[in-house]
Amino acid sequence: MPQRDIITVDLVPAAGSRFQPTGFPDLGAAQFKRWHGAQWEECLLVESAQSMANHLESAAWDRAASAPVPAMAALPYVRVVGTDGAFLASSRTEAHRLASAFVKDSAVDGRGMRTVIRERLGMVDDRPLAPRRIAAAIFRLDPMCLVHGVFFAEPASVWPGQPKVARALTAFVEAHDVQAAVSGGVKRDEVRHQIAEGAGGAAEGYGSVPFHRTEWVARTIQASFALDLDQLGSYGLPNEAADLLAAAARFEVRSLLDRGLRLRTACDLVPVDPEQVDRQLLPQAELVDEIDRLSQACAGLWDTPPVLEVVWSPEAAKKKQKDA
């Protein structure tokens, strides 16, 4: 049985040939070299693993409805609402998932979520962590945390043992054999043609300000996805549960590729050959049927109803931070 499900897809800009890679304030574009053929070639990290995890999760979330897409609606997750019942956040949309501040600082039936999570995961002082019990408890709260990872990083007094689940689905986008495409522009001020001293300048948004811009072109752009099937099996869950996690992960990958990777304003990428995707992934409709079948088989592994709704308030959050 394969231990990894590796999916690679060649991409191209949806329009034109230029694209904008991810950038960092103190680094700029993430450039690196790789050995290709008989020489080193210039490459770029177009999208990082942490950013791709966010894109994959968004492919399974309906922002307009503030809920999972129908294919994922049967799976548990934690839904955070305000004291007025309005949706605020969830374990599917927050960067730290179950370890998000909005989740941890909420309450359910008058009990703080830190206490609820700690009890469900079986975390107690002076005891080693029980990884399989933790995995079963996380599966009951939000199975996708076993796909995308979660880290309870607060002090041991809050989270004994500080349990951590690594990503089982890792993705990134690279561009190979790249060249810079340098351009520029100007922010024009049609009202104030010259700025008097002390009258406000570019820092305040006045005046005409020229700027430079660096985009890139590449010989190839490739998205890579690695699903660790061995990790999914290590959770000790029933086979149907491990299969459900794999099907949900593949559904996110397929959904993201089918709609195109619009990673940012100047980085809109689509598969070069849709048949390359078809050779590696089932069609969305078949993945939806698989998720539906496996969700029904796993219904006894989570609560009824599966969605845990918790209440967050700024006052309670301030008190928890003060007491911490």
Contacts in CASP RR format, 6 or more apart in sequence:
PFRMAT RR
TARGET T0000
AUTHOR 0000-0000-0000
METHOD contacts of the structure
MODEL  1
MPQRDIITVDLVPAAGSRFQPTGFPDLGAAQFKRWHGAQWEECLLVESAQ
SMANHLESAAWDRAASAPVPAMAALPYVRVVGTDGAFLASSRTEAHRLAS
AFVKDSAVDGRGMRTVIRERLGMVDDRPLAPRRIAAAIFRLDPMCLVHGV
FFAEPASVWPGQPKVARALTAFVEAHDVQAAVSGGVKRDEVRHQIAEGAG
GAAEGYGSVPFHRTEWVARTIQASFALDLDQLGSYGLPNEAADLLAAAAR
FEVRSLLDRGLRLRTACDLVPVDPEQVDRQLLPQAELVDEIDRLSQACAG
LWDTPPVLEVVWSPEAAKKKQKDA
1 229 0 8 1.000
2 229 0 8 1.000
3 228 0 8 1.000
3 229 0 8 1.000
3 230 0 8 1.000
4 226 0 8 1.000
4 227 0 8 1.000
4 228 0 8 1.000
4 229 0 8 1.000
4 230 0 8 1.000
5 225 0 8 1.000
5 226 0 8 1.000
5 227 0 8 1.000
5 229 0 8 1.000
5 246 0 8 1.000
5 250 0 8 1.000
6 224 0 8 1.000
6 225 0 8 1.000
6 226 0 8 1.000
6 227 0 8 1.000
7 224 0 8 1.000
7 225 0 8 1.000
7 226 0 8 1.000
7 227 0 8 1.000
7 253 0 8 1.000
7 280 0 8 1.000
7 281 0 8 1.000
8 222 0 8 1.000
8 223 0 8 1.000
8 224 0 8 1.000
8 225 0 8 1.000
8 280 0 8 1.000
9 222 0 8 1.000
9 223 0 8 1.000
9 225 0 8 1.000
9 257 0 8 1.000
9 271 0 8 1.000
9 276 0 8 1.000
9 277 0 8 1.000
9 280 0 8 1.000
10 220 0 8 1.000
10 221 0 8 1.000
10 222 0 8 1.000
10 271 0 8 1.000
10 272 0 8 1.000
10 273 0 8 1.000
10 276 0 8 1.000
11 173 0 8 1.000
11 221 0 8 1.000
11 222 0 8 1.000
11 223 0 8 1.000
11 261 0 8 1.000
11 269 0 8 1.000
11 270 0 8 1.000
11 271 0 8 1.000
11 272 0 8 1.000
12 221 0 8 1.000
12 269 0 8 1.000
12 270 0 8 1.000
12 271 0 8 1.000
12 272 0 8 1.000
13 19 0 8 1.000
13 221 0 8 1.000
13 267 0 8 1.000
13 268 0 8 1.000
13 269 0 8 1.000
13 270 0 8 1.000
14 260 0 8 1.000
14 262 0 8 1.000
14 268 0 8 1.000
14 269 0 8 1.000
14 270 0 8 1.000
15 268 0 8 1.000
17 217 0 8 1.000
18 181 0 8 1.000
18 215 0 8 1.000
18 216 0 8 1.000
18 217 0 8 1.000
18 266 0 8 1.000
19 46 0 8 1.000
19 175 0 8 1.000
19 215 0 8 1.000
19 216 0 8 1.000
19 217 0 8 1.000
19 218 0 8 1.000
19 221 0 8 1.000
19 266 0 8 1.000
19 267 0 8 1.000
19 268 0 8 1.000
19 269 0 8 1.000
20 215 0 8 1.000
20 216 0 8 1.000
20 264 0 8 1.000
20 265 0 8 1.000
20 266 0 8 1.000
20 267 0 8 1.000
21 29 0 8 1.000
21 30 0 8 1.000
21 44 0 8 1.000
21 45 0 8 1.000
21 46 0 8 1.000
21 47 0 8 1.000
21 175 0 8 1.000
21 216 0 8 1.000
21 267 0 8 1.000
22 29 0 8 1.000
22 30 0 8 1.000
22 45 0 8 1.000
22 46 0 8 1.000
22 47 0 8 1.000
22 48 0 8 1.000
22 51 0 8 1.000
22 263 0 8 1.000
23 29 0 8 1.000
23 30 0 8 1.000
24 30 0 8 1.000
29 44 0 8 1.000
29 214 0 8 1.000
29 216 0 8 1.000
30 44 0 8 1.000
30 45 0 8 1.000
30 48 0 8 1.000
31 42 0 8 1.000
31 43 0 8 1.000
31 44 0 8 1.000
31 178 0 8 1.000
32 43 0 8 1.000
32 44 0 8 1.000
32 45 0 8 1.000
33 40 0 8 1.000
33 41 0 8 1.000
33 42 0 8 1.000
33 43 0 8 1.000
34 40 0 8 1.000
34 41 0 8 1.000
34 43 0 8 1.000
34 176 0 8 1.000
36 176 0 8 1.000
36 177 0 8 1.000
41 176 0 8 1.000
41 177 0 8 1.000
42 177 0 8 1.000
42 178 0 8 1.000
42 179 0 8 1.000
43 174 0 8 1.000
43 175 0 8 1.000
43 176 0 8 1.000
43 177 0 8 1.000
43 178 0 8 1.000
44 174 0 8 1.000
44 175 0 8 1.000
44 178 0 8 1.000
44 216 0 8 1.000
44 218 0 8 1.000
45 172 0 8 1.000
45 173 0 8 1.000
45 174 0 8 1.000
46 172 0 8 1.000
46 173 0 8 1.000
46 174 0 8 1.000
46 175 0 8 1.000
46 221 0 8 1.000
46 263 0 8 1.000
46 267 0 8 1.000
46 269 0 8 1.000
47 55 0 8 1.000
47 172 0 8 1.000
47 173 0 8 1.000
47 261 0 8 1.000
47 263 0 8 1.000
47 267 0 8 1.000
48 172 0 8 1.000
49 167 0 8 1.000
49 170 0 8 1.000
49 171 0 8 1.000
49 172 0 8 1.000
51 263 0 8 1.000
52 170 0 8 1.000
52 171 0 8 1.000
52 172 0 8 1.000
52 173 0 8 1.000
53 148 0 8 1.000
53 167 0 8 1.000
53 169 0 8 1.000
53 171 0 8 1.000
54 95 0 8 1.000
55 256 0 8 1.000
55 261 0 8 1.000
55 263 0 8 1.000
56 148 0 8 1.000
56 169 0 8 1.000
56 171 0 8 1.000
56 249 0 8 1.000
56 252 0 8 1.000
56 253 0 8 1.000
56 256 0 8 1.000
57 92 0 8 1.000
57 93 0 8 1.000
57 144 0 8 1.000
57 148 0 8 1.000
57 252 0 8 1.000
59 252 0 8 1.000
59 255 0 8 1.000
59 256 0 8 1.000
59 259 0 8 1.000
60 68 0 8 1.000
60 69 0 8 1.000
60 71 0 8 1.000
60 72 0 8 1.000
60 92 0 8 1.000
60 144 0 8 1.000
60 248 0 8 1.000
60 251 0 8 1.000
60 252 0 8 1.000
60 255 0 8 1.000
61 67 0 8 1.000
61 68 0 8 1.000
61 69 0 8 1.000
61 92 0 8 1.000
61 93 0 8 1.000
62 68 0 8 1.000
62 69 0 8 1.000
66 87 0 8 1.000
67 73 0 8 1.000
68 75 0 8 1.000
68 77 0 8 1.000
68 92 0 8 1.000
69 255 0 8 1.000
70 288 0 8 1.000
71 251 0 8 1.000
71 284 0 8 1.000
71 287 0 8 1.000
71 288 0 8 1.000
71 291 0 8 1.000
71 292 0 8 1.000
72 248 0 8 1.000
72 251 0 8 1.000
72 291 0 8 1.000
74 291 0 8 1.000
74 292 0 8 1.000
74 295 0 8 1.000
74 296 0 8 1.000
74 299 0 8 1.000
74 306 0 8 1.000
75 142 0 8 1.000
75 143 0 8 1.000
75 144 0 8 1.000
75 244 0 8 1.000
75 248 0 8 1.000
75 295 0 8 1.000
75 306 0 8 1.000
76 139 0 8 1.000
76 140 0 8 1.000
76 141 0 8 1.000
76 142 0 8 1.000
76 143 0 8 1.000
76 302 0 8 1.000
76 303 0 8 1.000
76 306 0 8 1.000
76 307 0 8 1.000
76 308 0 8 1.000
77 90 0 8 1.000
77 91 0 8 1.000
77 92 0 8 1.000
77 141 0 8 1.000
77 142 0 8 1.000
77 144 0 8 1.000
77 306 0 8 1.000
77 307 0 8 1.000
77 308 0 8 1.000
78 90 0 8 1.000
78 91 0 8 1.000
78 98 0 8 1.000
78 103 0 8 1.000
78 113 0 8 1.000
78 141 0 8 1.000
78 142 0 8 1.000
78 307 0 8 1.000
78 308 0 8 1.000
78 309 0 8 1.000
78 310 0 8 1.000
79 87 0 8 1.000
79 90 0 8 1.000
79 307 0 8 1.000
79 308 0 8 1.000
79 309 0 8 1.000
79 310 0 8 1.000
80 87 0 8 1.000
80 88 0 8 1.000
80 89 0 8 1.000
80 90 0 8 1.000
80 102 0 8 1.000
80 103 0 8 1.000
80 106 0 8 1.000
80 309 0 8 1.000
80 310 0 8 1.000
80 311 0 8 1.000
80 312 0 8 1.000
81 87 0 8 1.000
81 88 0 8 1.000
81 309 0 8 1.000
81 310 0 8 1.000
81 311 0 8 1.000
81 312 0 8 1.000
82 88 0 8 1.000
82 311 0 8 1.000
82 312 0 8 1.000
82 313 0 8 1.000
83 311 0 8 1.000
83 313 0 8 1.000
85 311 0 8 1.000
88 102 0 8 1.000
88 312 0 8 1.000
89 100 0 8 1.000
89 102 0 8 1.000
89 103 0 8 1.000
89 312 0 8 1.000
91 97 0 8 1.000
91 98 0 8 1.000
91 100 0 8 1.000
91 103 0 8 1.000
91 141 0 8 1.000
91 142 0 8 1.000
91 144 0 8 1.000
91 145 0 8 1.000
92 142 0 8 1.000
92 144 0 8 1.000
94 100 0 8 1.000
94 102 0 8 1.000
94 103 0 8 1.000
96 150 0 8 1.000
96 151 0 8 1.000
97 103 0 8 1.000
97 142 0 8 1.000
97 144 0 8 1.000
97 145 0 8 1.000
97 148 0 8 1.000
97 149 0 8 1.000
97 150 0 8 1.000
98 117 0 8 1.000
98 138 0 8 1.000
98 141 0 8 1.000
98 142 0 8 1.000
98 145 0 8 1.000
98 150 0 8 1.000
98 152 0 8 1.000
99 150 0 8 1.000
99 151 0 8 1.000
99 152 0 8 1.000
99 153 0 8 1.000
101 317 0 8 1.000
102 312 0 8 1.000
103 113 0 8 1.000
103 117 0 8 1.000
103 310 0 8 1.000
104 113 0 8 1.000
104 114 0 8 1.000
104 117 0 8 1.000
104 154 0 8 1.000
104 320 0 8 1.000
105 113 0 8 1.000
105 312 0 8 1.000
105 316 0 8 1.000
105 317 0 8 1.000
105 320 0 8 1.000
105 321 0 8 1.000
106 112 0 8 1.000
106 113 0 8 1.000
106 310 0 8 1.000
106 311 0 8 1.000
106 312 0 8 1.000
106 316 0 8 1.000
107 113 0 8 1.000
107 310 0 8 1.000
107 311 0 8 1.000
107 312 0 8 1.000
107 316 0 8 1.000
108 116 0 8 1.000
108 308 0 8 1.000
108 309 0 8 1.000
108 310 0 8 1.000
108 311 0 8 1.000
113 310 0 8 1.000
114 158 0 8 1.000
114 320 0 8 1.000
117 141 0 8 1.000
117 152 0 8 1.000
118 158 0 8 1.000
118 159 0 8 1.000
118 160 0 8 1.000
120 137 0 8 1.000
120 140 0 8 1.000
120 141 0 8 1.000
121 133 0 8 1.000
121 134 0 8 1.000
121 137 0 8 1.000
121 138 0 8 1.000
121 163 0 8 1.000
122 130 0 8 1.000
122 133 0 8 1.000
122 134 0 8 1.000
122 137 0 8 1.000
123 129 0 8 1.000
123 159 0 8 1.000
123 160 0 8 1.000
123 161 0 8 1.000
123 163 0 8 1.000
124 160 0 8 1.000
125 156 0 8 1.000
125 160 0 8 1.000
127 160 0 8 1.000
129 161 0 8 1.000
129 163 0 8 1.000
131 163 0 8 1.000
131 234 0 8 1.000
131 235 0 8 1.000
132 235 0 8 1.000
132 236 0 8 1.000
134 163 0 8 1.000
134 165 0 8 1.000
135 146 0 8 1.000
135 165 0 8 1.000
135 235 0 8 1.000
135 236 0 8 1.000
135 237 0 8 1.000
136 235 0 8 1.000
136 236 0 8 1.000
136 237 0 8 1.000
136 301 0 8 1.000
138 145 0 8 1.000
138 146 0 8 1.000
138 150 0 8 1.000
138 165 0 8 1.000
139 146 0 8 1.000
139 235 0 8 1.000
139 237 0 8 1.000
139 241 0 8 1.000
139 301 0 8 1.000
139 302 0 8 1.000
140 301 0 8 1.000
140 302 0 8 1.000
140 303 0 8 1.000
141 308 0 8 1.000
143 241 0 8 1.000
143 244 0 8 1.000
143 245 0 8 1.000
143 248 0 8 1.000
143 302 0 8 1.000
144 248 0 8 1.000
145 165 0 8 1.000
146 165 0 8 1.000
146 168 0 8 1.000
146 232 0 8 1.000
146 235 0 8 1.000
146 245 0 8 1.000
147 167 0 8 1.000
147 168 0 8 1.000
147 169 0 8 1.000
147 245 0 8 1.000
147 248 0 8 1.000
147 249 0 8 1.000
147 252 0 8 1.000
148 167 0 8 1.000
148 168 0 8 1.000
148 169 0 8 1.000
149 165 0 8 1.000
149 166 0 8 1.000
149 167 0 8 1.000
149 168 0 8 1.000
150 164 0 8 1.000
150 165 0 8 1.000
151 162 0 8 1.000
151 163 0 8 1.000
151 164 0 8 1.000
151 165 0 8 1.000
152 159 0 8 1.000
152 162 0 8 1.000
152 163 0 8 1.000
152 164 0 8 1.000
153 159 0 8 1.000
153 162 0 8 1.000
153 164 0 8 1.000
154 162 0 8 1.000
154 324 0 8 1.000
156 162 0 8 1.000
158 324 0 8 1.000
166 231 0 8 1.000
168 227 0 8 1.000
168 228 0 8 1.000
168 231 0 8 1.000
168 232 0 8 1.000
168 245 0 8 1.000
168 249 0 8 1.000
169 225 0 8 1.000
169 226 0 8 1.000
169 227 0 8 1.000
169 228 0 8 1.000
169 249 0 8 1.000
169 252 0 8 1.000
169 253 0 8 1.000
170 225 0 8 1.000
170 226 0 8 1.000
170 228 0 8 1.000
171 223 0 8 1.000
171 224 0 8 1.000
171 225 0 8 1.000
171 226 0 8 1.000
171 253 0 8 1.000
172 223 0 8 1.000
172 224 0 8 1.000
173 221 0 8 1.000
173 222 0 8 1.000
173 223 0 8 1.000
173 224 0 8 1.000
173 261 0 8 1.000
173 263 0 8 1.000
173 269 0 8 1.000
174 221 0 8 1.000
174 222 0 8 1.000
174 224 0 8 1.000
175 216 0 8 1.000
175 218 0 8 1.000
175 220 0 8 1.000
175 221 0 8 1.000
175 222 0 8 1.000
176 218 0 8 1.000
176 219 0 8 1.000
176 220 0 8 1.000
176 221 0 8 1.000
176 222 0 8 1.000
177 218 0 8 1.000
177 219 0 8 1.000
177 220 0 8 1.000
178 216 0 8 1.000
178 217 0 8 1.000
178 218 0 8 1.000
178 219 0 8 1.000
179 216 0 8 1.000
179 217 0 8 1.000
179 218 0 8 1.000
180 214 0 8 1.000
180 215 0 8 1.000
180 216 0 8 1.000
181 214 0 8 1.000
181 215 0 8 1.000
181 216 0 8 1.000
181 217 0 8 1.000
182 212 0 8 1.000
182 213 0 8 1.000
182 214 0 8 1.000
182 215 0 8 1.000
183 212 0 8 1.000
183 213 0 8 1.000
183 214 0 8 1.000
183 215 0 8 1.000
184 210 0 8 1.000
184 211 0 8 1.000
184 212 0 8 1.000
184 213 0 8 1.000
185 210 0 8 1.000
185 211 0 8 1.000
185 212 0 8 1.000
185 213 0 8 1.000
186 208 0 8 1.000
186 209 0 8 1.000
186 210 0 8 1.000
186 211 0 8 1.000
187 207 0 8 1.000
187 208 0 8 1.000
187 209 0 8 1.000
187 210 0 8 1.000
187 211 0 8 1.000
188 208 0 8 1.000
189 206 0 8 1.000
189 207 0 8 1.000
189 208 0 8 1.000
192 206 0 8 1.000
192 207 0 8 1.000
193 207 0 8 1.000
195 201 0 8 1.000
195 202 0 8 1.000
195 206 0 8 1.000
195 207 0 8 1.000
199 206 0 8 1.000
200 206 0 8 1.000
201 207 0 8 1.000
202 209 0 8 1.000
215 266 0 8 1.000
221 269 0 8 1.000
223 257 0 8 1.000
223 261 0 8 1.000
223 269 0 8 1.000
225 253 0 8 1.000
227 246 0 8 1.000
227 249 0 8 1.000
227 250 0 8 1.000
227 253 0 8 1.000
229 242 0 8 1.000
229 246 0 8 1.000
232 242 0 8 1.000
232 245 0 8 1.000
232 246 0 8 1.000
233 242 0 8 1.000
235 241 0 8 1.000
235 242 0 8 1.000
236 242 0 8 1.000
237 245 0 8 1.000
237 301 0 8 1.000
238 298 0 8 1.000
238 301 0 8 1.000
240 294 0 8 1.000
240 297 0 8 1.000
240 298 0 8 1.000
241 294 0 8 1.000
241 298 0 8 1.000
241 301 0 8 1.000
243 290 0 8 1.000
243 294 0 8 1.000
244 291 0 8 1.000
244 294 0 8 1.000
244 295 0 8 1.000
244 297 0 8 1.000
244 298 0 8 1.000
247 287 0 8 1.000
247 290 0 8 1.000
247 291 0 8 1.000
247 294 0 8 1.000
248 291 0 8 1.000
250 281 0 8 1.000
250 282 0 8 1.000
250 287 0 8 1.000
251 284 0 8 1.000
251 287 0 8 1.000
251 288 0 8 1.000
251 291 0 8 1.000
253 281 0 8 1.000
254 277 0 8 1.000
254 281 0 8 1.000
254 282 0 8 1.000
254 283 0 8 1.000
254 284 0 8 1.000
254 287 0 8 1.000
255 284 0 8 1.000
257 271 0 8 1.000
257 277 0 8 1.000
257 281 0 8 1.000
258 277 0 8 1.000
258 284 0 8 1.000
260 268 0 8 1.000
260 269 0 8 1.000
260 270 0 8 1.000
260 271 0 8 1.000
261 267 0 8 1.000
261 268 0 8 1.000
261 269 0 8 1.000
261 270 0 8 1.000
262 268 0 8 1.000
262 269 0 8 1.000
263 269 0 8 1.000
271 277 0 8 1.000
281 287 0 8 1.000
282 290 0 8 1.000
299 306 0 8 1.000
END
